């Protein structure tokens, strides 16, 4: 028994209607003569349903934006930790600085949670301060 959709189960030996692949066929074997030989679309509702699904995929929910913001903030804190460890080892930490700058340049989305936004602002500020201090050290004679 095969379930084919909302109509319910269809016995395995029941005849099935055949239709062209993709729902498109050309009358007359492909020989058309001008604008009078155009065919009309059988149903446009499939296109409308598809466009609404695509539109829904573009809409981010609040929880997903919050997760991305937290992930970005955590990444910045990880890069700051790498820089701290490199400096404690006596290295210049150029690779860690490059990764920190790259992470800081990532696009930060607006968040509706005021507390999270304040925390992310503080993390961004700390990262910017470390990058500025590194720039001063580079330019010092």
C-alpha positions, 0 to 999 in steps of 0.5 A, spaced: 500 500 500 502 506 498 500 513 501 500 518 496 498 524 499 491 527 502 487 522 498 489 517 503 492 510 501 492 507 494 492 500 493 499 497 489 495 495 483 491 501 482 492 504 475 495 511 476 494 517 472 500 519 468 502 526 467 508 530 464 514 531 469 514 538 472 507 539 470 509 542 463 507 540 456 507 543 449 501 542 445 503 540 437 510 537 439 514 543 439 511 547 433 508 553 435 506 559 430 506 565 433 503 568 439 496 565 438 500 558 440 501 560 447 498 555 453 496 557 459 498 555 466 493 550 469 495 552 476 498 558 480 497 556 487 503 552 487 507 558 485 504 562 491 505 557 496 512 556 494 514 564 494 510 564 501 515 559 504 521 562 501 519 569 504 518 565 511 525 562 511 528 569 510 524 571 517 529 570 523 525 569 529 528 572 536 531 566 539 535 565 533 538 572 533 539 572 540 543 565 539 547 568 534 549 574 538 551 570 544 555 566 539 559 572 536 560 575 543 563 568 546 567 568 540 570 575 541 571 573 548 575 567 546 579 571 541 581 576 547 583 570 551 587 567 546 591 574 546 591 574 553 595 567 553 599 570 547 602 576 551 603 572 558 607 567 554 611 573 551 609 573 544 606 579 540 600 575 539 599 578 532 595 572 529 591 573 535 590 580 534 588 578 527 583 573 529 580 578 534 580 584 528 576 579 524 571 577 529 570 584 531 568 586 524 563 581 523 556 584 522 552 585 529 545 584 528 540 588 532 537 585 538 531 586 542 534 584 549 537 590 552 541 587 557 544 582 552 546 588 547 549 592 553 553 586 554 555 585 547 557 593 547 562 592 553 565 586 549 566 590 543 569 596 546 574 591 550 576 588 543 577 595 540 581 597 546 586 591 545 586 593 538 588 600 539 593 598 544 596 593 539 596 599 534 600 604 539 605 598 540 606 597 533 607 605 532 612 606 538 619 607 536 
